Every structure is written in structure tokens, then in C-alpha cells.
């Protein structure tokens, strides 16, 4: 009798797990209908069991039905807007995470009807999940690796269970399921040492989580270095050893997500593909275009008065920010509306600007050029000026040979600058080197700070590893914004919410009430260089920022903040813990080979006054 192949065994396991999940949901729904003050505990236990049933099949549900899972099964517990809709169509939160919040709330009985409706909807969705389609080997391997990223960034941080706090138990169940499914593949490999590594790491991590079940004290750094990264690499090694194709070999490049599943470490510089975030064709990304983009970045010729360059607000010595509360406006006449964000790692984002109004990195130029407070000019005026420099003409002709009739134009200008900006990638900090095994030690303060950041402090539930910005794992395709409740002046006797309504005014089709005062979640990499902080520059030090979060954001400070997404409960971090978190954030500093400024700028043939312009601008 012929034995089942590994993927066939996985298929059977998956079918059984889905059926079990469906049954647990059915029981949960039945209990919800009968919910009263006497059976709340039993109902919560059943819901916990239902979530664990989901975790058993999560890694395959997520790779087989990612949109369904995100929108209806286990998406974040916040309202959102319907994708690609012409109107303002709001989707209320559905699925396990919002149920977790409702079921573990104090006034659960008052929410009985809503809970019952959500469970009924979820049961219908899960009932219709198809498990008859053939599961391919690569889906098993890539699903597991994505699940490892999900466990570390969303599971063990508490993002996935916002109220019940059962993230460690859920991680164990997910690991147990993957461990069971990978064994038939491990049995096929001739490399005994690889098989042993995989077995030891799965067993080791499950045992570690069983012995360390305290969320606040969990050593996530040890888990990352000792188990998650080795498993992430060894599962890929097993895939290669068994000659199993990868998605990069079988899926069209334009359909691949930003996560690079040929990388071997979650903190590798190659973990994310920067080209998935920009419109620049990879064939145009070369040394010549980067050099041209760098010249343009530091050239004030782009502004109307020839005094302002991109570097005016994005100074390389200040982490590509400018050190001001709000950037200085053209002509030294006041300031622009917001604090200057860092450009380091800014490419790793679905959308741009603090209010997410730009859909592509290249689109940012249009806003800056047209703004009366910034460059105060037009693209046409800029390209006409550049055309008067034979040096620039030669640069553009060399870099964009297909534009031989008109090499200096709106597209080539934005391509060159966005290429340079996208090259400002910073993943070689002391912390990165330690995690990758390139540095033997870092301080205990940094280690402790990382664990607080990713655990008790809740920082990692918005600033997702490894970029530590708001681009959501494990696929890193969507950028989040948050309502924090930033005060206009934190030093005022009576605190008032800053009047900037953020994302609510970014795009007309996103003028939903829950986006009022919502701002893009920036990276905390190189944060030691980028003070002052927040969209309005209202906090001067990292200690002040940590104090703001520790008190529960705007609501915690007594400000009325509708739709605040930051939990308003106090974090109760000690002074020592705050110092450690700051030490960790400071350990993410890395500007190696990124701050060199051009010695000179291209000259103009008949414009002597222009030739005296200052590299980087006057102010």
C-alpha cells in the first residue's frame, strides 16, 4: 500500500483541524445565546479553546485565505475602510480579536447580542473555508516561516489577544501544529544535522514557553536569537534540501509580497524587498542613478529661491530630520505644519507623509515642490532650470537612456530622488549585529529594554519588528496609523489636544471619524538622532515620550480623545524599565555610509549666480 506523501499528510491534518475549529465555534456560539452571569467563566473558557483551535490551523489558513483571515477571522479589532471603494464604506471589526475584547470586558453581558452576532458571522465564514484544494509543499514551508514571523511580532507581543492575554499558550499551539506537519518532511532529508536542528529548536521553543508563561517577564530576545531565527533559517534549508520550489520561482514578481522568503534572518537587511514599496523599476536602480539622486537631494536649485534643498528638512547629521519642532518654511516665514520625519528606512511603507496622503514615495515630490512653504515652485520650472546645466543633462541622459528625446522630466526627476531616498536603509545597528550573531554582546539594559518594548510596554504592537514602524507583519504590505492623543503643548497647565486632524484630512475618501487625529506610525530606528518627537514636535526627549505612553496617551493625561487607538490604561513601567527601553531604542542607531554629502554640485552654463549655491541649501 502506497504511503501518503508529506503534503497529503498535512492536508489531512489541516482538514481535521478546520473541522475541530468549526465545532469549537459552534459550541461557543451556542453558549453565547445562553450567556448569563452564572456561566461567564465557562463561556470565556470555551472561547479560549476556540481561539486555540484557530491557532492549530492558522499558518495554513493565513497562506491559503489571507484576505478572509485578515478581514473576517483574525483581523485587528478596529474599524477600517473597504479596499478600492469609491466611497466612504466603513467595515466594522469582525473576528476573533474583537471578540476577545468583548468577551473579556467587564460588562460582557451588555454586549451579549453583539457577541452572538459576531460568532454567528464567524461560524459562517469558517464553515465555508475550503480545504478541498490541494496544498502544495511550498505553501507548507512558506506558511510556517510566515507563522514564525507572526508568532514573534504579533503573538508574543500581545497584539493578537488584546484582552485575554493568552498569547504564550497560543504560540505553543501554533508551534505544536507546525512541528507535527514538518516531521514527514524531516524524515525525507538525508542531512541528519539539519533534521536534528529543526527537531531540537521546535522542542526547545515549546518547552521554553511552557516553563516561562509570564507575559511581562518573557525573554523575547532569547527566543528570537535562540529559537525563532534558527528555525526560520533551518526550515528554509530543509525546503532547499528537498528541492521544493519557492514562491519567487513560481509566482509572478509583481504578485509577491514585500517579505523576502529567501532571507535567513528576520533582522537581515534582505528580509524585506524595498522595490515592493516604490514604483522605480529595479533595472533603473544603479550606482549612476543613486549618484544623480543624491546630487538632486542636496541641490537647492529645486526650490524657487535656490536656497532650499531636500536636505534642508532632512539633514543627514540629524538622522535625516532637521531638529526643529516644525520645519522652517520658505523665506524663514514661520514653519510648515508638521515635524520633519526621518528618511532612514522610510521606503518600507505602503504610504507616505504623516497623514498617509501619498500612495508612493515618488508622489511625495509633487507635494513638496508645490507647497508654498517648501519649494514653492513647479516641476516644469525645475526641469527647465536643470536643462540649463550641461552636467545635469549628461547625468540624466546617462541614467535614463530610454528618455533620449527629453531625459529631464517629471518622471526621471522623481525616479532619481526616490532611488536615493530608498537607498537610505539602516539595518546594521549594534542591536541588529547582536541578533544576527555578528556581535557577541550588548548591554543588559538593551536586552531588558527590548523585552519591555516587545512585551509589557506594548510598543511592539504598533512599531512592528524589524523595521519598528507601522507596516504590519507578516507580509508587511499595509501601513497603519494611530490615534495617540498628542497634546498641543505638554507643558501647559491645561492640556489640549493638538488641532491637527492628521489622516482625516489626508485623503477625501478617508475622512472617517475614527481617522481624526490619526498619524502614521514612524520607525523608531535612529530615534536617538531625530528629536523632537511626534507629528508636532511637542516632546523634546525620549523620556518625555515614554512618560506620555506610560500614562496612557491623551486619555491617560485627561484629554478627551475620540477613537484613541492607544490603550488608555497606565503601563506602570518603572523608571528603570523606561531607561532600558530608551537604551534599546538608542541601540538601533546606524547611519553607516549614509551621511556623506556631495563635495560640489553640477554647474550651470550661463547662470553664474546659481553656481554659487550652497550644497544642502542655506537653511
Helices and strands as residue ranges (DSSP letters): H 6-33, H 40-64, H 66-68, I 69-73, E 80-81, E 90-91, H 96-103, G 108-111, H 112-127, H 137-150, I 151-155, H 167-186, H 192-211, H 220-223, I 224-228, H 229-241, H 247-250, G 253-255, G 274-276, G 282-284, H 287-297, G 300-302, H 310-313, G 316-318, G 330-332, G 361-363, H 364-370, H 379-386, H 390-399, G 401-403, H 410-422, H 430-435, H 444-454, G 459-461, E 481-483, G 503-505, G 508-510, G 513-515, E 518-520, G 527-529, H 542-550, H 553-556, H 575-586, G 610-612
